[in-house]
Amino acid sequence: MITPDDLPEVDEDVARRIILAARSIAPCIDSFADESEQKKDALAVLRGVADEAPAKGSRRARAQRIGSASIDYWDANTWHAEDRALLRSLCVPATPLGLPRGSFPTERPVSSLWPEKYS
């Protein structure tokens, strides 16, 4: 299980928010064994996200604009698309190239209406 102690670079509350956001992206991350490669990969992504978290005293302001006076705050769920994709990839089982991911029915729904086969 990934805990805030695994992300010592940031405040514990920020680490908890990052982990919660990660669980919503890839729910399988808590099932990784402690010394597994998958957990090390997940921690590498989470540490990258944690490195981009602003310092506590900055009020986590991400951007400010003077024209029409707006401010954007950093959010623990504001991740780069690459980080999301990398984390999701840890929960997808590996399949050989060219094969579909998933199972698909061999029969069509209308076959139960008309059991005869026409060619």
Phi, psi and omega in degrees: 000138179273129182237167177301336177295338178284348179237068185288352183290338185235167176303149183301320180295319178295319179299319179297319179293321178296317180295319178297318177297320180296322179294328178287334179276314184224088184299342185282353188296337178282350181268358182285138176294154187303318183255018183283158178294326179297319179292320177297320178294316179298318179294326177297318178293314182295324177293325176296319176294318180296326179296332180273354178290133181288164179296154186298321185285351184278003184060017175056035176286127181265322181205147176230145175227141179270317175296120187063018167038078177233159178218137177249133179258148176292143179229143181297340180264007177271093184244154172289149180301325179296317179297319178298314181296319179297317181293317178298325183296338179288339182261357181264126179293144180287137176233149177298154181300138177089346180265147180289151174266105181125177178244143183233141182294142179275335179261150179268153180301328181286347180294335177283338177280318179236091184293340179289147177259130179248148178241000000 
